[in-house]
Amino acid sequence: MLDNVCALPGERFYYEGRGVLIPDMQAYRIHKIVIAADTEEEACAFYREEIGGTLPDVIEELPYLIEVCCVDGTVKPVKARINEEMDARNSWLIMGIPCELHSPFIIGTLP
């Protein structure tokens, strides 16, 4: 079913129909903002383009269980926020609304 798939040790993947593997989005902390992106480079580019300001010397990849403050005032684990956004984007696609499934987005902020 998933012939010719090569994953490096430590890479995390989820299955997305027709034998296609897409990497899980990860959470990256840039200052107090937590951004979901496929790679650290994408998170940095998103920060520069959408937020502006200087990037810190170290960009930290956060575990999925870290809790973040959301825009609506709730506190949720990183993975729950990523799943919510991915579910919303999948719903848009099902309704025929074009959207980039794996474009970076702000998960929330650290307290």
N, CA, C and O of each residue as an XYZ file, in Angstrom:
444
protein
N       0.821     -1.193      0.000
C       0.000      0.000      0.000
C       0.866      1.258      0.000
O       0.636      2.155     -0.811
N       1.849      1.343      0.885
C       2.710      2.518      0.973
C       4.111      2.164      0.490
O       5.081      2.314      1.233
N       4.219      1.696     -0.747
C       5.508      1.307     -1.294
C       6.380      2.532     -1.528
O       5.878      3.639     -1.721
N       7.665      2.326     -1.507
C       8.643      3.373     -1.794
C       8.540      4.581     -0.877
O       8.810      5.706     -1.297
N       8.155      4.358      0.361
C       8.098      5.447      1.336
C       9.336      5.347      2.207
O       9.621      4.297      2.784
N      10.063      6.439      2.296
C      11.279      6.453      3.097
C      11.155      7.551      4.139
O      10.997      8.720      3.787
N      11.225      7.199      5.394
C      11.167      8.183      6.474
C      12.450      8.080      7.278
O      12.896      6.986      7.623
N      13.030      9.216      7.569
C      14.229      9.235      8.390
C      13.872      8.963      9.833
O      12.749      9.249     10.249
N      14.800      8.417     10.615
C      14.520      8.173     12.031
C      14.105      9.468     12.728
O      14.730     10.511     12.539
N      13.065      9.393     13.517
C      12.585     10.564     14.245
C      11.539     11.367     13.507
O      10.895     12.221     14.117
N      11.338     11.131     12.208
C      10.306     11.866     11.481
C       8.938     11.320     11.842
O       8.754     10.109     11.967
N       7.988     12.211     12.006
C       6.628     11.817     12.340
C       5.742     12.058     11.128
O       5.806     13.116     10.501
N       4.922     11.076     10.806
C       4.053     11.198      9.642
C       2.640     10.779      9.990
O       2.429      9.956     10.880
N       1.678     11.344      9.290
C       0.328     10.817      9.368
C      -0.105     10.481      7.955
O       0.425     11.028      6.988
N      -1.052      9.593      7.839
C      -1.515      9.092      6.551
C      -2.631      9.969      6.019
O      -3.579     10.284      6.739
N      -2.522     10.361      4.766
C      -3.578     11.164      4.151
C      -3.982     10.533      2.829
O      -3.498     10.950      1.777
N      -4.842      9.555      2.858
C      -5.431      8.921      1.686
C      -4.489      8.635      0.521
O      -3.422      9.242      0.429
N      -4.856      7.748     -0.340
C      -4.162      7.369     -1.555
C      -2.673      7.090     -1.352
O      -1.879      7.301     -2.269
N      -2.288      6.625     -0.178
C      -0.908      6.237      0.042
C       0.063      7.390      0.182
O       1.268      7.204      0.012
N      -0.437      8.582      0.489
C       0.432      9.749      0.628
C       0.714      9.990      2.108
O      -0.201     10.023      2.931
N       1.982     10.155      2.428
C       2.351     10.484      3.802
C       2.733     11.959      3.856
O       3.524     12.438      3.044
N       2.171     12.656      4.807
C       2.463     14.074      4.991
C       2.981     14.250      6.407
O       2.408     13.692      7.342
N       4.066     15.023      6.589
C       4.593     15.185      7.943
C       3.611     15.916      8.845
O       2.897     16.817      8.405
N       3.583     15.519     10.110
C       2.786     16.244     11.107
C       3.330     17.649     11.236
O       4.536     17.868     11.123
N       2.445     18.599     11.472
C       2.900     19.949     11.776
C       3.481     19.944     13.185
O       2.992     19.235     14.065
N       4.509     20.725     13.387
C       5.168     20.838     14.680
C       4.909     22.226     15.243
O       4.489     23.131     14.522
N       5.158     22.384     16.516
C       4.982     23.674     17.183
C       6.351     24.275     17.468
O       7.231     23.609     18.014
N       6.524     25.541     17.094
C       7.783     26.242     17.308
C       7.521     27.510     18.104
O       6.613     28.280     17.792
N       8.338     27.717     19.144
C       8.222     28.921     19.968
C       9.165     29.975     19.428
O      10.374     29.767     19.336
N       8.585     31.113     19.071
C       9.369     32.262     18.650
C       8.944     33.396     19.571
O       7.838     33.924     19.456
N       9.824     33.758     20.476
C       9.520     34.653     21.592
C       8.384     34.007     22.386
O       8.541     32.867     22.823
N       7.250     34.676     22.595
C       6.144     34.056     23.345
C       5.090     33.440     22.430
O       4.135     32.824     22.904
N       5.263     33.606     21.123
C       4.278     33.121     20.147
C       4.614     31.688     19.760
O       5.780     31.351     19.552
N       3.583     30.843     19.664
C       3.759     29.455     19.242
C       3.134     29.309     17.858
O       1.949     29.579     17.666
N       3.950     28.878     16.901
C       3.535     28.767     15.502
C       3.580     27.304     15.088
O       4.542     26.595     15.386
N       2.533     26.855     14.396
C       2.512     25.506     13.823
C       3.030     25.601     12.397
O       2.586     26.445     11.618
N       3.969     24.732     12.067
C       4.534     24.694     10.717
C       5.142     23.316     10.493
O       5.376     22.560     11.436
N       5.389     23.011      9.232
C       6.016     21.724      8.919
C       7.490     21.720      9.292
O       8.026     20.693      9.706
N       8.151     22.876      9.145
C       9.578     22.961      9.446
C       9.872     24.248     10.219
O       9.064     25.177     10.236
N      11.025     24.284     10.846
C      11.456     25.482     11.559
C      11.610     26.658     10.594
O      11.287     27.795     10.936
N      12.102     26.380      9.395
C      12.286     27.428      8.393
C      10.948     28.067      8.006
O      10.862     29.286      7.854
N       9.904     27.243      7.848
C       8.574     27.776      7.536
C       8.045     28.626      8.679
O       7.432     29.667      8.445
N       8.276     28.192      9.914
C       7.827     28.961     11.077
C       8.519     30.318     11.117
O       7.878     31.333     11.390
N       9.818     30.343     10.846
C      10.574     31.605     10.843
C      10.098     32.527      9.728
O       9.927     33.726      9.946
N       9.883     31.979      8.541
C       9.398     32.797      7.421
C       8.022     33.373      7.739
O       7.761     34.541      7.454
N       7.137     32.560      8.328
C       5.807     33.030      8.709
C       5.921     34.162      9.725
O       5.221     35.169      9.613
N       6.793     34.005     10.711
C       6.971     35.032     11.741
C       7.449     36.335     11.112
O       6.918     37.402     11.418
N       8.451     36.256     10.236
C       8.978     37.463      9.591
C       7.916     38.160      8.750
O       7.811     39.386      8.787
N       7.118     37.391      7.982
C       6.137     37.963      7.070
C       4.882     38.463      7.781
O       4.351     39.516      7.427
N       4.405     37.725      8.773
C       3.117     38.041      9.391
C       3.214     38.851     10.675
O       2.317     39.639     10.975
N       4.289     38.672     11.437
C       4.402     39.342     12.725
C       5.464     40.427     12.680
O       5.275     41.521     13.213
N       6.571     40.118     12.046
C       7.682     41.065     11.962
C       8.537     41.000     13.211
O       8.273     40.209     14.117
N       9.545     41.822     13.252
C      10.442     41.804     14.399
C      11.610     40.885     14.159
O      11.709     40.224     13.125
N      12.484     40.856     15.126
C      13.681     40.033     15.004
C      13.431     38.626     15.530
O      12.658     38.417     16.465
N      14.092     37.689     14.917
C      14.003     36.300     15.369
C      15.008     36.070     16.478
O      16.102     36.634     16.450
N      14.654     35.247     17.457
C      15.620     34.916     18.509
C      16.727     34.022     17.946
O      16.598     33.468     16.854
N      17.804     33.893     18.698
C      18.910     33.035     18.266
C      18.501     31.567     18.233
O      18.975     30.805     17.391
N      17.619     31.172     19.150
C      17.190     29.778     19.242
C      15.681     29.690     19.054
O      14.919     30.382     19.730
N      15.259     28.833     18.133
C      13.839     28.540     17.920
C      13.595     27.170     18.546
O      14.211     26.180     18.151
N      12.700     27.122     19.518
C      12.469     25.879     20.258
C      11.277     25.121     19.680
O      10.209     25.696     19.475
N      11.468     23.818     19.417
C      10.349     22.965     19.033
C       9.684     22.494     20.320
O      10.346     21.957     21.208
N       8.382     22.697     20.416
C       7.656     22.382     21.644
C       6.966     21.027     21.546
O       6.537     20.631     20.463
N       6.855     20.316     22.657
C       6.103     19.054     22.664
C       4.601     19.335     22.526
O       4.124     20.422     22.850
N       3.885     18.344     22.047
C       2.446     18.480     21.801
C       1.631     18.723     23.068
O       0.540     19.288     22.989
N       2.131     18.313     24.231
C       1.342     18.436     25.458
C       1.476     19.798     26.142
O       0.759     20.073     27.104
N       2.375     20.644     25.665
C       2.508     21.993     26.236
C       1.198     22.744     26.014
O       0.613     22.677     24.934
N       0.746     23.453     27.035
C      -0.494     24.218     26.910
C      -0.198     25.653     26.510
O       0.773     26.257     26.965
N      -1.054     26.184     25.650
C      -0.912     27.552     25.168
C      -2.195     28.333     25.425
O      -3.278     27.756     25.525
N      -2.061     29.648     25.530
C      -3.220     30.535     25.657
C      -3.733     30.829     24.256
O      -2.980     31.288     23.397
N      -5.010     30.567     24.027
C      -5.617     30.770     22.713
C      -6.237     32.164     22.625
O      -6.412     32.842     23.638
N      -6.562     32.578     21.413
C      -7.148     33.896     21.180
C      -8.450     34.075     21.949
O      -8.746     35.175     22.416
N      -9.233     33.003     22.087
C     -10.524     33.101     22.781
C     -10.392     33.059     24.303
O     -11.399     33.048     25.010
N      -9.145     33.035     24.815
C      -8.924     33.046     26.257
C      -8.803     31.678     26.899
O      -8.482     31.580     28.084
N      -9.053     30.626     26.145
C      -8.925     29.274     26.693
C      -7.463     28.838     26.675
O      -6.627     29.424     25.988
N      -7.182     27.802     27.442
C      -5.848     27.203     27.466
C      -5.999     25.772     26.968
O      -6.789     24.997     27.506
N      -5.227     25.427     25.925
C      -5.334     24.097     25.323
C      -3.950     23.559     24.999
O      -3.007     24.330     24.819
N      -3.824     22.226     24.925
C      -2.557     21.645     24.486
C      -2.293     21.977     23.014
O      -3.225     22.148     22.228
N      -1.027     22.063     22.659
C      -0.612     22.364     21.294
C      -1.290     21.428     20.296
O      -1.835     21.890     19.294
N      -1.263     20.131     20.552
C      -1.829     19.158     19.600
C      -3.323     19.383     19.390
O      -3.815     19.217     18.274
N      -4.050     19.754     20.431
C      -5.484     20.019     20.292
C      -5.716     21.201     19.353
O      -6.621     21.164     18.520
N      -4.894     22.258     19.487
C      -5.032     23.433     18.617
C      -4.680     23.098     17.172
O      -5.353     23.554     16.247
N      -3.616     22.295     16.971
C      -3.253     21.895     15.605
C      -4.397     21.083     15.002
O      -4.781     21.306     13.855
N      -4.942     20.138     15.776
C      -6.043     19.314     15.273
C      -7.271     20.154     14.934
O      -7.919     19.913     13.916
N      -7.601     21.139     15.777
C      -8.749     22.008     15.497
C      -8.571     22.743     14.175
O      -9.488     22.798     13.355
N      -7.387     23.303     13.977
C      -7.138     24.058     12.746
C      -7.147     23.149     11.522
O      -7.693     23.519     10.482
N      -6.550     21.967     11.635
C      -6.539     21.032     10.512
C      -7.956     20.558     10.189
O      -8.305     20.405      9.018
N      -8.779     20.323     11.224
C     -10.178     19.943     10.999
C     -10.930     21.060     10.277
O     -11.708     20.793      9.361
N     -10.703     22.304     10.685
C     -11.369     23.442     10.041
C     -10.937     23.550      8.578
O     -11.770     23.754      7.695
N      -9.655     23.414      8.330
C      -9.166     23.504      6.952
C      -9.703     22.363      6.100
O     -10.053     22.569      4.938
N      -9.772     21.159      6.666
C     -10.357     20.038      5.925
C     -11.822     20.305      5.613
O     -12.295     19.969      4.528
N     -12.546     20.909      6.555
C     -13.960     21.254      6.318
C     -14.082     22.245      5.178
O     -14.967     22.118      4.331
N     -13.187     23.246      5.151
C     -13.224     24.222      4.056
C     -13.010     23.526      2.719
O     -13.700     23.820      1.743
N     -12.051     22.602      2.676
C     -11.778     21.882      1.435
C     -12.980     21.048      1.006
O     -13.311     20.997     -0.179
N     -13.636     20.393      1.966
C     -14.809     19.581      1.658
C     -15.933     20.458      1.083
O     -16.675     20.027      0.200
N     -16.048     21.686      1.593
C     -17.072     22.617      1.095
C     -16.670     23.266     -0.223
O     -17.445     24.027     -0.802
N     -15.463     22.970     -0.702
C     -15.012     23.525     -1.965
C     -14.309     24.864     -1.843
O     -14.042     25.522     -2.849
N     -14.009     25.268     -0.626
C     -13.307     26.532     -0.416
C     -11.808     26.246     -0.484
O     -11.294     25.463      0.314
N     -11.103     26.869     -1.427
C      -9.666     26.604     -1.541
C      -8.911     27.037     -0.285
O      -9.158     28.110      0.266
N      -8.010     26.204      0.145
C      -7.154     26.562      1.272
C      -5.933     25.662      1.257
O      -5.988     24.514      0.814
N      -4.844     26.200      1.744
C      -3.599     25.437      1.836
C      -3.625     24.686      3.155
O      -3.567     25.298      4.222
N      -3.709     23.388      3.090
C      -3.866     22.570      4.290
C      -2.701     22.729      5.259
O      -2.906     22.777      6.471
N      -1.497     22.812      4.742
C      -0.329     22.821      5.614
C       0.392     24.161      5.669
O       1.610     24.187      5.842
N      -0.322     25.275      5.527
C       0.369     26.552      5.689
C       0.480     26.858      7.179
O      -0.414     26.501      7.946
N       1.560     27.511      7.601
C       1.771     27.800      9.030
C       0.667     28.681      9.605
O       0.010     29.424      8.876
N       0.470     28.590     10.919
C      -0.507     29.429     11.605
C      -0.097     29.594     13.062
O       0.707     28.825     13.589
N      -0.665     30.609     13.702
C      -0.383     30.850     15.122
C      -1.276     29.947     15.952
O      -2.498     29.953     15.802
N      -0.653     29.171     16.830
C      -1.386     28.287     17.736
C      -1.882     29.076     18.928
O      -3.028     28.919     19.348
N      -1.032     29.916     19.470
C      -1.365     30.698     20.662
C      -0.093     31.305     21.225
O       0.907     31.450     20.522
N      -0.146     31.656     22.496
C       1.028     32.227     23.160
C       1.311     31.441     24.422
O       0.430     30.788     24.983
N       2.552     31.516     24.855
C       2.907     30.902     26.125
C       2.539     31.870     27.253
O       2.663     33.085     27.098
N       2.085     31.326     28.388
C       1.703     32.214     29.499
C       2.897     32.977     30.045
O       2.751     33.765     30.979
